[in-house]
């Protein structure tokens, strides 16, 4: 079968791009991509290269996977798009499949479009449920580019747009390499750092703490791994203040870090279940992009972004990612630096 974009004029395409497209803050890759299959991409100039970005960090079983392609074809012919107030079999089946791989308590899913939208919904749900509005985030965090997500993150994206949403407070990032909090032997004293951080949170709060949002591995912030036991200590701090804990696993969930979810990795954090878990890139696996927010029963509402085509592509991919070869524990994966 002929490739879709053969014999294109790469130089003209680049000129058209320069004339017609805004960038996402940084320059585009200098090559125009004309084909992607498996782990490889082909450029307009004929170069073939490995896709180390996995698309938008989401093609976890490769580009143009035959099963996903056939699913897209079948649903494009028969059941592709619906009003969001309507349900279809793949939407319900994907929600049921997600429930089967999440810990007890994370029982319902809210399907959305992007990772930022997933975190935005989680923040809004936390505010609605608690009746409060303040959101705490780690100082090296990244949660998206929508207004609520940007306001809750501190790695990048906050500057240049005027005031952010009110009520957002930063907590020190537990960076074991650079932190000034040290035990006498030089090791990272993250417990004192966390207690100090929450003391600052309490001083800045107006008494309306709704939730804390964090990544188990702060990806854009420097691939920083939370210390063993940190998540449990954070959960205890949240419970004492009546806050919800939101865990953002956009880049770590569904087997990427050796466990089904990265928050389950360390034995010291055993038993910790977030109040809200957000997935995005880890719920994509291939070419299309739904996001999911599994919720505890406390977040009683369930609403579906119900286009059936996207959930249908997730089902075969999720089955593959949840087989034993995909989630074998790797003890080296999340070892923080000493």
C-alpha positions as protocol buffer text, in pm:
chain_id: "A"
residue {
  index: 1
  type: UNK
  ca { x: 0 y: 0 z: 0 }
}
residue {
  index: 2
  type: UNK
  ca { x: 131 y: 344 z: -92 }
}
residue {
  index: 3
  type: UNK
  ca { x: 231 y: 568 z: 193 }
}
residue {
  index: 4
  type: UNK
  ca { x: 1 y: 861 z: 261 }
}
residue {
  index: 5
  type: UNK
  ca { x: 261 y: 1136 z: 216 }
}
residue {
  index: 6
  type: UNK
  ca { x: 512 y: 1039 z: -51 }
}
residue {
  index: 7
  type: UNK
  ca { x: 724 y: 1276 z: -259 }
}
residue {
  index: 8
  type: UNK
  ca { x: 620 y: 1583 z: -62 }
}
residue {
  index: 9
  type: UNK
  ca { x: 819 y: 1904 z: -90 }
}
residue {
  index: 10
  type: UNK
  ca { x: 983 y: 1926 z: 252 }
}
residue {
  index: 11
  type: UNK
  ca { x: 1121 y: 2275 z: 199 }
}
residue {
  index: 12
  type: UNK
  ca { x: 783 y: 2412 z: 90 }
}
residue {
  index: 13
  type: UNK
  ca { x: 608 y: 2247 z: 383 }
}
residue {
  index: 14
  type: UNK
  ca { x: 858 y: 2408 z: 618 }
}
residue {
  index: 15
  type: UNK
  ca { x: 800 y: 2750 z: 462 }
}
residue {
  index: 16
  type: UNK
  ca { x: 423 y: 2702 z: 494 }
}
residue {
  index: 17
  type: UNK
  ca { x: 463 y: 2600 z: 858 }
}
residue {
  index: 18
  type: UNK
  ca { x: 674 y: 2906 z: 935 }
}
residue {
  index: 19
  type: UNK
  ca { x: 411 y: 3127 z: 773 }
}
residue {
  index: 20
  type: UNK
  ca { x: 95 y: 2968 z: 912 }
}
residue {
  index: 21
  type: UNK
  ca { x: 165 y: 2800 z: 1248 }
}
residue {
  index: 22
  type: UNK
  ca { x: 227 y: 2925 z: 1598 }
}
residue {
  index: 23
  type: UNK
  ca { x: 467 y: 2716 z: 1806 }
}
residue {
  index: 24
  type: UNK
  ca { x: 398 y: 2571 z: 2152 }
}
residue {
  index: 25
  type: UNK
  ca { x: 662 y: 2788 z: 2314 }
}
residue {
  index: 26
  type: UNK
  ca { x: 966 y: 2623 z: 2153 }
}
residue {
  index: 27
  type: UNK
  ca { x: 1067 y: 2561 z: 1793 }
}
residue {
  index: 28
  type: UNK
  ca { x: 923 y: 2264 z: 1607 }
}
residue {
  index: 29
  type: UNK
  ca { x: 1150 y: 1972 z: 1520 }
}
residue {
  index: 30
  type: UNK
  ca { x: 1342 y: 2064 z: 1202 }
}
residue {
  index: 31
  type: UNK
  ca { x: 1219 y: 1756 z: 1011 }
}
residue {
  index: 32
  type: UNK
  ca { x: 867 y: 1709 z: 870 }
}
residue {
  index: 33
  type: UNK
  ca { x: 732 y: 1364 z: 969 }
}
residue {
  index: 34
  type: UNK
  ca { x: 547 y: 1181 z: 690 }
}
residue {
  index: 35
  type: UNK
  ca { x: 507 y: 829 z: 831 }
}
residue {
  index: 36
  type: UNK
  ca { x: 511 y: 653 z: 1169 }
}
residue {
  index: 37
  type: UNK
  ca { x: 496 y: 279 z: 1228 }
}
residue {
  index: 38
  type: UNK
  ca { x: 589 y: 74 z: 1532 }
}
residue {
  index: 39
  type: UNK
  ca { x: 872 y: 255 z: 1711 }
}
residue {
  index: 40
  type: UNK
  ca { x: 997 y: 438 z: 1401 }
}
residue {
  index: 41
  type: UNK
  ca { x: 920 y: 758 z: 1213 }
}
residue {
  index: 42
  type: UNK
  ca { x: 1012 y: 859 z: 859 }
}
residue {
  index: 43
  type: UNK
  ca { x: 1075 y: 1218 z: 757 }
}
residue {
  index: 44
  type: UNK
  ca { x: 995 y: 1399 z: 434 }
}
residue {
  index: 45
  type: UNK
  ca { x: 1364 y: 1383 z: 344 }
}
residue {
  index: 46
  type: UNK
  ca { x: 1366 y: 1005 z: 381 }
}
residue {
  index: 47
  type: UNK
  ca { x: 1539 y: 973 z: 718 }
}
residue {
  index: 48
  type: UNK
  ca { x: 1414 y: 698 z: 949 }
}
residue {
  index: 49
  type: UNK
  ca { x: 1449 y: 745 z: 1323 }
}
residue {
  index: 50
  type: UNK
  ca { x: 1328 y: 600 z: 1651 }
}
residue {
  index: 51
  type: UNK
  ca { x: 1044 y: 789 z: 1818 }
}
residue {
  index: 52
  type: UNK
  ca { x: 1188 y: 838 z: 2165 }
}
residue {
  index: 53
  type: UNK
  ca { x: 900 y: 1073 z: 2250 }
}
residue {
  index: 54
  type: UNK
  ca { x: 637 y: 798 z: 2190 }
}
residue {
  index: 55
  type: UNK
  ca { x: 424 y: 1051 z: 2007 }
}
residue {
  index: 56
  type: UNK
  ca { x: 303 y: 1289 z: 2277 }
}
residue {
  index: 57
  type: UNK
  ca { x: 443 y: 1041 z: 2534 }
}
residue {
  index: 58
  type: UNK
  ca { x: 144 y: 820 z: 2457 }
}
residue {
  index: 59
  type: UNK
  ca { x: 207 y: 565 z: 2181 }
}
residue {
  index: 60
  type: UNK
  ca { x: 299 y: 299 z: 2435 }
}
residue {
  index: 61
  type: UNK
  ca { x: 234 y: 4 z: 2201 }
}
residue {
  index: 62
  type: UNK
  ca { x: 369 y: 175 z: 1890 }
}
residue {
  index: 63
  type: UNK
  ca { x: 239 y: 370 z: 1595 }
}
residue {
  index: 64
  type: UNK
  ca { x: -12 y: 210 z: 1357 }
}
residue {
  index: 65
  type: UNK
  ca { x: -72 y: -93 z: 1575 }
}
residue {
  index: 66
  type: UNK
  ca { x: -285 y: -323 z: 1354 }
}
residue {
  index: 67
  type: UNK
  ca { x: -545 y: -396 z: 1623 }
}
residue {
  index: 68
  type: UNK
  ca { x: -590 y: -27 z: 1700 }
}
residue {
  index: 69
  type: UNK
  ca { x: -606 y: 62 z: 1330 }
}
residue {
  index: 70
  type: UNK
  ca { x: -879 y: -198 z: 1269 }
}
residue {
  index: 71
  type: UNK
  ca { x: -1074 y: -74 z: 1571 }
}
residue {
  index: 72
  type: UNK
  ca { x: -1060 y: 283 z: 1438 }
}
residue {
  index: 73
  type: UNK
  ca { x: -1178 y: 167 z: 1095 }
}
residue {
  index: 74
  type: UNK
  ca { x: -1465 y: -36 z: 1239 }
}
residue {
  index: 75
  type: UNK
  ca { x: -1593 y: 243 z: 1461 }
}
residue {
  index: 76
  type: UNK
  ca { x: -1547 y: 511 z: 1195 }
}
residue {
  index: 77
  type: UNK
  ca { x: -1779 y: 303 z: 978 }
}
residue {
  index: 78
  type: UNK
  ca { x: -2035 y: 221 z: 1246 }
}
residue {
  index: 79
  type: UNK
  ca { x: -2014 y: 423 z: 1569 }
}
residue {
  index: 80
  type: UNK
  ca { x: -1780 y: 718 z: 1583 }
}
residue {
  index: 81
  type: UNK
  ca { x: -1929 y: 1017 z: 1767 }
}
residue {
  index: 82
  type: UNK
  ca { x: -2220 y: 1091 z: 1998 }
}
residue {
  index: 83
  type: UNK
  ca { x: -2364 y: 1369 z: 2209 }
}
residue {
  index: 84
  type: UNK
  ca { x: -2197 y: 1366 z: 2552 }
}
residue {
  index: 85
  type: UNK
  ca { x: -2526 y: 1281 z: 2722 }
}
residue {
  index: 86
  type: UNK
  ca { x: -2544 y: 949 z: 2537 }
}
residue {
  index: 87
  type: UNK
  ca { x: -2361 y: 625 z: 2618 }
}
residue {
  index: 88
  type: UNK
  ca { x: -2224 y: 347 z: 2400 }
}
residue {
  index: 89
  type: UNK
  ca { x: -2076 y: 2 z: 2473 }
}
residue {
  index: 90
  type: UNK
  ca { x: -1706 y: 101 z: 2444 }
}
residue {
  index: 91
  type: UNK
  ca { x: -1743 y: 388 z: 2692 }
}
residue {
  index: 92
  type: UNK
  ca { x: -1901 y: 162 z: 2952 }
}
residue {
  index: 93
  type: UNK
  ca { x: -1657 y: -122 z: 2881 }
}
residue {
  index: 94
  type: UNK
  ca { x: -1354 y: 104 z: 2921 }
}
residue {
  index: 95
  type: UNK
  ca { x: -1486 y: 241 z: 3251 }
}
residue {
  index: 96
  type: UNK
  ca { x: -1537 y: -116 z: 3374 }
}
residue {
  index: 97
  type: UNK
  ca { x: -1188 y: -216 z: 3260 }
}
residue {
  index: 98
  type: UNK
  ca { x: -1032 y: 82 z: 3436 }
}
residue {
  index: 99
  type: UNK
  ca { x: -1216 y: -6 z: 3756 }
}
residue {
  index: 100
  type: UNK
  ca { x: -1066 y: -356 z: 3738 }
}
residue {
  index: 101
  type: UNK
  ca { x: -708 y: -222 z: 3746 }
}
residue {
  index: 102
  type: UNK
  ca { x: -748 y: 61 z: 3999 }
}
residue {
  index: 103
  type: UNK
  ca { x: -743 y: 5 z: 4377 }
}
residue {
  index: 104
  type: UNK
  ca { x: -1075 y: -32 z: 4563 }
}
residue {
  index: 105
  type: UNK
  ca { x: -1228 y: 308 z: 4617 }
}
residue {
  index: 106
  type: UNK
  ca { x: -1136 y: 444 z: 4275 }
}
residue {
  index: 107
  type: UNK
  ca { x: -1458 y: 314 z: 4131 }
}
residue {
  index: 108
  type: UNK
  ca { x: -1589 y: 560 z: 3873 }
}
residue {
  index: 109
  type: UNK
  ca { x: -1436 y: 732 z: 3572 }
}
residue {
  index: 110
  type: UNK
  ca { x: -1489 y: 1069 z: 3408 }
}
residue {
  index: 111
  type: UNK
  ca { x: -1370 y: 1065 z: 3044 }
}
residue {
  index: 112
  type: UNK
  ca { x: -1234 y: 1390 z: 2902 }
}
residue {
  index: 113
  type: UNK
  ca { x: -1010 y: 1501 z: 2616 }
}
residue {
  index: 114
  type: UNK
  ca { x: -665 y: 1598 z: 2747 }
}
residue {
  index: 115
  type: UNK
  ca { x: -440 y: 1567 z: 3049 }
}
residue {
  index: 116
  type: UNK
  ca { x: -483 y: 1931 z: 3140 }
}
residue {
  index: 117
  type: UNK
  ca { x: -860 y: 1890 z: 3121 }
}
residue {
  index: 118
  type: UNK
  ca { x: -838 y: 1580 z: 3341 }
}
residue {
  index: 119
  type: UNK
  ca { x: -646 y: 1770 z: 3609 }
}
residue {
  index: 120
  type: UNK
  ca { x: -875 y: 2070 z: 3568 }
}
residue {
  index: 121
  type: UNK
  ca { x: -1175 y: 1846 z: 3635 }
}
residue {
  index: 122
  type: UNK
  ca { x: -1003 y: 1688 z: 3935 }
}
residue {
  index: 123
  type: UNK
  ca { x: -934 y: 2029 z: 4086 }
}
residue {
  index: 124
  type: UNK
  ca { x: -1290 y: 2146 z: 4027 }
}
residue {
  index: 125
  type: UNK
  ca { x: -1432 y: 1825 z: 4175 }
}
residue {
  index: 126
  type: UNK
  ca { x: -1215 y: 1868 z: 4484 }
}
residue {
  index: 127
  type: UNK
  ca { x: -1335 y: 2225 z: 4526 }
}
residue {
  index: 128
  type: UNK
  ca { x: -1697 y: 2126 z: 4475 }
}
residue {
  index: 129
  type: UNK
  ca { x: -1683 y: 1831 z: 4715 }
}
residue {
  index: 130
  type: UNK
  ca { x: -1497 y: 2008 z: 4996 }
}
residue {
  index: 131
  type: UNK
  ca { x: -1662 y: 2346 z: 4952 }
}
residue {
  index: 132
  type: UNK
  ca { x: -1313 y: 2499 z: 4967 }
}
residue {
  index: 133
  type: UNK
  ca { x: -1092 y: 2654 z: 4700 }
}
residue {
  index: 134
  type: UNK
  ca { x: -722 y: 2642 z: 4792 }
}
residue {
  index: 135
  type: UNK
  ca { x: -500 y: 2399 z: 4598 }
}
residue {
  index: 136
  type: UNK
  ca { x: -148 y: 2295 z: 4703 }
}
residue {
  index: 137
  type: UNK
  ca { x: 107 y: 2179 z: 4444 }
}
residue {
  index: 138
  type: UNK
  ca { x: 474 y: 2081 z: 4446 }
}
residue {
  index: 139
  type: UNK
  ca { x: 722 y: 2351 z: 4346 }
}
residue {
  index: 140
  type: UNK
  ca { x: 856 y: 2156 z: 4043 }
}
residue {
  index: 141
  type: UNK
  ca { x: 519 y: 2028 z: 3922 }
}
residue {
  index: 142
  type: UNK
  ca { x: 358 y: 2025 z: 3578 }
}
residue {
  index: 143
  type: UNK
  ca { x: -14 y: 1952 z: 3537 }
}
residue {
  index: 144
  type: UNK
  ca { x: -121 y: 2108 z: 3206 }
}
residue {
  index: 145
  type: UNK
  ca { x: -196 y: 2431 z: 3025 }
}
residue {
  index: 146
  type: UNK
  ca { x: -556 y: 2506 z: 3128 }
}
residue {
  index: 147
  type: UNK
  ca { x: -616 y: 2782 z: 3382 }
}
residue {
  index: 148
  type: UNK
  ca { x: -664 y: 2567 z: 3692 }
}
residue {
  index: 149
  type: UNK
  ca { x: -379 y: 2331 z: 3603 }
}
residue {
  index: 150
  type: UNK
  ca { x: -137 y: 2616 z: 3535 }
}
residue {
  index: 151
  type: UNK
  ca { x: -227 y: 2784 z: 3863 }
}
residue {
  index: 152
  type: UNK
  ca { x: -153 y: 2460 z: 4052 }
}
residue {
  index: 153
  type: UNK
  ca { x: 188 y: 2401 z: 3891 }
}
residue {
  index: 154
  type: UNK
  ca { x: 520 y: 2573 z: 3941 }
}
residue {
  index: 155
  type: UNK
  ca { x: 774 y: 2424 z: 3697 }
}
residue {
  index: 156
  type: UNK
  ca { x: 667 y: 2640 z: 3401 }
}
residue {
  index: 157
  type: UNK
  ca { x: 374 y: 2807 z: 3231 }
}
residue {
  index: 158
  type: UNK
  ca { x: 269 y: 3056 z: 3499 }
}
residue {
  index: 159
  type: UNK
  ca { x: 434 y: 3374 z: 3370 }
}
residue {
  index: 160
  type: UNK
  ca { x: 314 y: 3622 z: 3111 }
}
residue {
  index: 161
  type: UNK
  ca { x: -65 y: 3596 z: 3140 }
}
residue {
  index: 162
  type: UNK
  ca { x: -150 y: 3816 z: 3435 }
}
residue {
  index: 163
  type: UNK
  ca { x: -295 y: 3687 z: 3763 }
}
residue {
  index: 164
  type: UNK
  ca { x: -345 y: 3314 z: 3803 }
}
residue {
  index: 165
  type: UNK
  ca { x: -648 y: 3163 z: 3975 }
}
residue {
  index: 166
  type: UNK
  ca { x: -655 y: 3255 z: 4346 }
}
residue {
  index: 167
  type: UNK
  ca { x: -583 y: 3016 z: 4629 }
}
residue {
  index: 168
  type: UNK
  ca { x: -282 y: 2823 z: 4501 }
}
residue {
  index: 169
  type: UNK
  ca { x: 9 y: 2744 z: 4733 }
}
residue {
  index: 170
  type: UNK
  ca { x: 345 y: 2581 z: 4658 }
}
residue {
  index: 171
  type: UNK
  ca { x: 495 y: 2301 z: 4867 }
}
residue {
  index: 172
  type: UNK
  ca { x: 873 y: 2236 z: 4852 }
}
residue {
  index: 173
  type: UNK
  ca { x: 967 y: 1963 z: 4605 }
}
residue {
  index: 174
  type: UNK
  ca { x: 1141 y: 1669 z: 4778 }
}
residue {
  index: 175
  type: UNK
  ca { x: 1453 y: 1682 z: 4560 }
}
residue {
  index: 176
  type: UNK
  ca { x: 1694 y: 1448 z: 4735 }
}
residue {
  index: 177
  type: UNK
  ca { x: 1990 y: 1580 z: 4535 }
}
residue {
  index: 178
  type: UNK
  ca { x: 1944 y: 1955 z: 4584 }
}
residue {
  index: 179
  type: UNK
  ca { x: 1739 y: 1993 z: 4901 }
}
residue {
  index: 180
  type: UNK
  ca { x: 1891 y: 2193 z: 5186 }
}
residue {
  index: 181
  type: UNK
  ca { x: 1715 y: 1968 z: 5440 }
}
residue {
  index: 182
  type: UNK
  ca { x: 1977 y: 1714 z: 5553 }
}
residue {
  index: 183
  type: UNK
  ca { x: 2033 y: 1460 z: 5827 }
}
residue {
  index: 184
  type: UNK
  ca { x: 2372 y: 1473 z: 6004 }
}
residue {
  index: 185
  type: UNK
  ca { x: 2496 y: 1198 z: 5770 }
}
residue {
  index: 186
  type: UNK
  ca { x: 2409 y: 1414 z: 5467 }
}
residue {
  index: 187
  type: UNK
  ca { x: 2104 y: 1215 z: 5355 }
}
residue {
  index: 188
  type: UNK
  ca { x: 1783 y: 1391 z: 5257 }
}
residue {
  index: 189
  type: UNK
  ca { x: 1559 y: 1481 z: 5553 }
}
residue {
  index: 190
  type: UNK
  ca { x: 1236 y: 1491 z: 5355 }
}
residue {
  index: 191
  type: UNK
  ca { x: 1014 y: 1450 z: 5663 }
}
residue {
  index: 192
  type: UNK
  ca { x: 1136 y: 1776 z: 5817 }
}
residue {
  index: 193
  type: UNK
  ca { x: 1113 y: 1940 z: 5475 }
}
residue {
  index: 194
  type: UNK
  ca { x: 752 y: 1823 z: 5435 }
}
residue {
  index: 195
  type: UNK
  ca { x: 653 y: 1936 z: 5785 }
}
residue {
  index: 196
  type: UNK
  ca { x: 815 y: 2274 z: 5721 }
}
residue {
  index: 197
  type: UNK
  ca { x: 636 y: 2301 z: 5387 }
}
residue {
  index: 198
  type: UNK
  ca { x: 297 y: 2232 z: 5540 }
}
residue {
  index: 199
  type: UNK
  ca { x: 370 y: 2482 z: 5816 }
}
residue {
  index: 200
  type: UNK
  ca { x: 417 y: 2743 z: 5542 }
}
residue {
  index: 201
  type: UNK
  ca { x: 100 y: 2622 z: 5371 }
}
residue {
  index: 202
  type: UNK
  ca { x: -95 y: 2670 z: 5694 }
}
residue {
  index: 203
  type: UNK
  ca { x: 44 y: 3020 z: 5737 }
}
residue {
  index: 204
  type: UNK
  ca { x: -55 y: 3120 z: 5381 }
}
residue {
  index: 205
  type: UNK
  ca { x: -395 y: 2950 z: 5383 }
}
residue {
  index: 206
  type: UNK
  ca { x: -712 y: 3143 z: 5458 }
}
residue {
  index: 207
  type: UNK
  ca { x: -865 y: 2825 z: 5600 }
}
residue {
  index: 208
  type: UNK
  ca { x: -1000 y: 2688 z: 5272 }
}
residue {
  index: 209
  type: UNK
  ca { x: -761 y: 2404 z: 5177 }
}
residue {
  index: 210
  type: UNK
  ca { x: -939 y: 2180 z: 4924 }
}
residue {
  index: 211
  type: UNK
  ca { x: -672 y: 1949 z: 4783 }
}
residue {
  index: 212
  type: UNK
  ca { x: -308 y: 1873 z: 4712 }
}
residue {
  index: 213
  type: UNK
  ca { x: -211 y: 1762 z: 4361 }
}
residue {
  index: 214
  type: UNK
  ca { x: 117 y: 1584 z: 4286 }
}
residue {
  index: 215
  type: UNK
  ca { x: 295 y: 1353 z: 4043 }
}
residue {
  index: 216
  type: UNK
  ca { x: 461 y: 1035 z: 4183 }
}
residue {
  index: 217
  type: UNK
  ca { x: 750 y: 1116 z: 3950 }
}
residue {
  index: 218
  type: UNK
  ca { x: 779 y: 1486 z: 3870 }
}
residue {
  index: 219
  type: UNK
  ca { x: 844 y: 1443 z: 3500 }
}
residue {
  index: 220
  type: UNK
  ca { x: 883 y: 1788 z: 3343 }
}
residue {
  index: 221
  type: UNK
  ca { x: 1024 y: 1914 z: 3672 }
}
residue {
  index: 222
  type: UNK
  ca { x: 1335 y: 1697 z: 3641 }
}
residue {
  index: 223
  type: UNK
  ca { x: 1238 y: 1328 z: 3667 }
}
residue {
  index: 224
  type: UNK
  ca { x: 1227 y: 1357 z: 4045 }
}
residue {
  index: 225
  type: UNK
  ca { x: 1104 y: 1049 z: 4234 }
}
residue {
  index: 226
  type: UNK
  ca { x: 909 y: 1100 z: 4556 }
}
residue {
  index: 227
  type: UNK
  ca { x: 1097 y: 940 z: 4849 }
}
residue {
  index: 228
  type: UNK
  ca { x: 965 y: 610 z: 4991 }
}
residue {
  index: 229
  type: UNK
  ca { x: 701 y: 695 z: 5251 }
}
residue {
  index: 230
  type: UNK
  ca { x: 647 y: 1049 z: 5122 }
}
residue {
  index: 231
  type: UNK
  ca { x: 307 y: 975 z: 4974 }
}
residue {
  index: 232
  type: UNK
  ca { x: 180 y: 823 z: 5299 }
}
residue {
  index: 233
  type: UNK
  ca { x: 303 y: 1125 z: 5497 }
}
residue {
  index: 234
  type: UNK
  ca { x: 139 y: 1363 z: 5249 }
}
residue {
  index: 235
  type: UNK
  ca { x: -188 y: 1172 z: 5275 }
}
residue {
  index: 236
  type: UNK
  ca { x: -177 y: 1205 z: 5654 }
}
residue {
  index: 237
  type: UNK
  ca { x: -117 y: 1580 z: 5628 }
}
residue {
  index: 238
  type: UNK
  ca { x: -411 y: 1609 z: 5388 }
}
residue {
  index: 239
  type: UNK
  ca { x: -645 y: 1409 z: 5612 }
}
residue {
  index: 240
  type: UNK
  ca { x: -559 y: 1622 z: 5915 }
}
residue {
  index: 241
  type: UNK
  ca { x: -663 y: 1931 z: 5719 }
}
residue {
  index: 242
  type: UNK
  ca { x: -969 y: 1785 z: 5549 }
}
residue {
  index: 243
  type: UNK
  ca { x: -800 y: 1802 z: 5208 }
}
residue {
  index: 244
  type: UNK
  ca { x: -828 y: 1559 z: 4919 }
}
residue {
  index: 245
  type: UNK
  ca { x: -519 y: 1404 z: 4757 }
}
residue {
  index: 246
  type: UNK
  ca { x: -507 y: 1417 z: 4376 }
}
residue {
  index: 247
  type: UNK
  ca { x: -240 y: 1201 z: 4209 }
}
residue {
  index: 248
  type: UNK
  ca { x: -152 y: 1293 z: 3850 }
}
residue {
  index: 249
  type: UNK
  ca { x: -27 y: 981 z: 3668 }
}
residue {
  index: 250
  type: UNK
  ca { x: -38 y: 1125 z: 3316 }
}
residue {
  index: 251
  type: UNK
  ca { x: 318 y: 1011 z: 3250 }
}
residue {
  index: 252
  type: UNK
  ca { x: 360 y: 725 z: 3499 }
}
residue {
  index: 253
  type: UNK
  ca { x: 46 y: 509 z: 3513 }
}
residue {
  index: 254
  type: UNK
  ca { x: -59 y: 179 z: 3350 }
}
residue {
  index: 255
  type: UNK
  ca { x: 267 y: -9 z: 3397 }
}
residue {
  index: 256
  type: UNK
  ca { x: 515 y: 258 z: 3291 }
}
residue {
  index: 257
  type: UNK
  ca { x: 710 y: 252 z: 3617 }
}
residue {
  index: 258
  type: UNK
  ca { x: 696 y: -120 z: 3697 }
}
residue {
  index: 259
  type: UNK
  ca { x: 361 y: -122 z: 3878 }
}
residue {
  index: 260
  type: UNK
  ca { x: 13 y: -56 z: 3748 }
}
residue {
  index: 261
  type: UNK
  ca { x: 40 y: 291 z: 3904 }
}
residue {
  index: 262
  type: UNK
  ca { x: 354 y: 462 z: 4032 }
}
residue {
  index: 263
  type: UNK
  ca { x: 189 y: 560 z: 4361 }
}
residue {
  index: 264
  type: UNK
  ca { x: 181 y: 185 z: 4443 }
}
residue {
  index: 265
  type: UNK
  ca { x: 555 y: 130 z: 4400 }
}
residue {
  index: 266
  type: UNK
  ca { x: 711 y: 173 z: 4744 }
}
residue {
  index: 267
  type: UNK
  ca { x: 624 y: -61 z: 5031 }
}
residue {
  index: 268
  type: UNK
  ca { x: 651 y: 237 z: 5265 }
}
residue {
  index: 269
  type: UNK
  ca { x: 345 y: 384 z: 5091 }
}
residue {
  index: 270
  type: UNK
  ca { x: 142 y: 63 z: 5099 }
}
residue {
  index: 271
  type: UNK
  ca { x: -229 y: 125 z: 5143 }
}
residue {
  index: 272
  type: UNK
  ca { x: -227 y: 483 z: 5019 }
}
residue {
  index: 273
  type: UNK
  ca { x: -504 y: 543 z: 4766 }
}
residue {
  index: 274
  type: UNK
  ca { x: -555 y: 892 z: 4624 }
}
residue {
  index: 275
  type: UNK
  ca { x: -895 y: 1053 z: 4650 }
}
residue {
  index: 276
  type: UNK
  ca { x: -876 y: 1134 z: 4279 }
}
residue {
  index: 277
  type: UNK
  ca { x: -643 y: 973 z: 4023 }
}
residue {
  index: 278
  type: UNK
  ca { x: -589 y: 1138 z: 3686 }
}
residue {
  index: 279
  type: UNK
  ca { x: -465 y: 959 z: 3376 }
}
residue {
  index: 280
  type: UNK
  ca { x: -397 y: 1099 z: 3032 }
}
residue {
  index: 281
  type: UNK
  ca { x: -108 y: 990 z: 2818 }
}
residue {
  index: 282
  type: UNK
  ca { x: -105 y: 665 z: 3012 }
}
residue {
  index: 283
  type: UNK
  ca { x: -468 y: 609 z: 2910 }
}
residue {
  index: 284
  type: UNK
  ca { x: -395 y: 666 z: 2542 }
}
residue {
  index: 285
  type: UNK
  ca { x: -146 y: 401 z: 2427 }
}
residue {
  index: 286
  type: UNK
  ca { x: -173 y: 486 z: 2060 }
}
residue {
  index: 287
  type: UNK
  ca { x: -279 y: 753 z: 1815 }
}
residue {
  index: 288
  type: UNK
  ca { x: -592 y: 897 z: 1976 }
}
residue {
  index: 289
  type: UNK
  ca { x: -625 y: 1084 z: 2303 }
}
residue {
  index: 290
  type: UNK
  ca { x: -889 y: 1046 z: 2570 }
}
residue {
  index: 291
  type: UNK
  ca { x: -813 y: 1120 z: 2933 }
}
residue {
  index: 292
  type: UNK
  ca { x: -967 y: 965 z: 3240 }
}
residue {
  index: 293
  type: UNK
  ca { x: -1022 y: 1070 z: 3600 }
}
residue {
  index: 294
  type: UNK
  ca { x: -1108 y: 773 z: 3824 }
}
residue {
  index: 295
  type: UNK
  ca { x: -1293 y: 900 z: 4128 }
}
residue {
  index: 296
  type: UNK
  ca { x: -1362 y: 777 z: 4477 }
}
residue {
  index: 297
  type: UNK
  ca { x: -1725 y: 740 z: 4588 }
}
residue {
  index: 298
  type: UNK
  ca { x: -1683 y: 1075 z: 4759 }
}
residue {
  index: 299
  type: UNK
  ca { x: -1691 y: 1231 z: 4413 }
}
residue {
  index: 300
  type: UNK
  ca { x: -2036 y: 1097 z: 4346 }
}
residue {
  index: 301
  type: UNK
  ca { x: -2092 y: 1247 z: 4002 }
}
residue {
  index: 302
  type: UNK
  ca { x: -2003 y: 1051 z: 3690 }
}
residue {
  index: 303
  type: UNK
  ca { x: -2017 y: 1220 z: 3352 }
}
residue {
  index: 304
  type: UNK
  ca { x: -1886 y: 1077 z: 3025 }
}
residue {
  index: 305
  type: UNK
  ca { x: -1727 y: 1254 z: 2730 }
}
residue {
  index: 306
  type: UNK
  ca { x: -1901 y: 985 z: 2531 }
}
residue {
  index: 307
  type: UNK
  ca { x: -1753 y: 974 z: 2181 }
}
residue {
  index: 308
  type: UNK
  ca { x: -1730 y: 596 z: 2130 }
}
residue {
  index: 309
  type: UNK
  ca { x: -1438 y: 590 z: 1886 }
}
residue {
  index: 310
  type: UNK
  ca { x: -1171 y: 686 z: 2138 }
}
residue {
  index: 311
  type: UNK
  ca { x: -1272 y: 452 z: 2423 }
}
residue {
  index: 312
  type: UNK
  ca { x: -1298 y: 170 z: 2170 }
}
residue {
  index: 313
  type: UNK
  ca { x: -930 y: 210 z: 2083 }
}
residue {
  index: 314
  type: UNK
  ca { x: -835 y: 205 z: 2451 }
}
residue {
  index: 315
  type: UNK
  ca { x: -981 y: -136 z: 2526 }
}
residue {
  index: 316
  type: UNK
  ca { x: -741 y: -355 z: 2323 }
}
residue {
  index: 317
  type: UNK
  ca { x: -450 y: -134 z: 2424 }
}
residue {
  index: 318
  type: UNK
  ca { x: -538 y: -151 z: 2794 }
}
residue {
  index: 319
  type: UNK
  ca { x: -568 y: -529 z: 2772 }
}
residue {
  index: 320
  type: UNK
  ca { x: -217 y: -548 z: 2629 }
}
residue {
  index: 321
  type: UNK
  ca { x: -68 y: -306 z: 2881 }
}
residue {
  index: 322
  type: UNK
  ca { x: -216 y: -494 z: 3176 }
}
residue {
  index: 323
  type: UNK
  ca { x: -74 y: -834 z: 3085 }
}
residue {
  index: 324
  type: UNK
  ca { x: 204 y: -966 z: 3306 }
}
residue {
  index: 325
  type: UNK
  ca { x: 490 y: -871 z: 3075 }
}
residue {
  index: 326
  type: UNK
  ca { x: 387 y: -507 z: 3087 }
}
residue {
  index: 327
  type: UNK
  ca { x: 387 y: -461 z: 3462 }
}
residue {
  index: 328
  type: UNK
  ca { x: 669 y: -672 z: 3600 }
}
residue {
  index: 329
  type: UNK
  ca { x: 812 y: -489 z: 3900 }
}
residue {
  index: 330
  type: UNK
  ca { x: 1147 y: -329 z: 3833 }
}
residue {
  index: 331
  type: UNK
  ca { x: 1315 y: -247 z: 4160 }
}
residue {
  index: 332
  type: UNK
  ca { x: 1560 y: -7 z: 3995 }
}
residue {
  index: 333
  type: UNK
  ca { x: 1295 y: 201 z: 3821 }
}
residue {
  index: 334
  type: UNK
  ca { x: 1203 y: 435 z: 4103 }
}
residue {
  index: 335
  type: UNK
  ca { x: 1515 y: 437 z: 4321 }
}
residue {
  index: 336
  type: UNK
  ca { x: 1571 y: 801 z: 4419 }
}
residue {
  index: 337
  type: UNK
  ca { x: 1931 y: 931 z: 4433 }
}
residue {
  index: 338
  type: UNK
  ca { x: 2099 y: 903 z: 4771 }
}
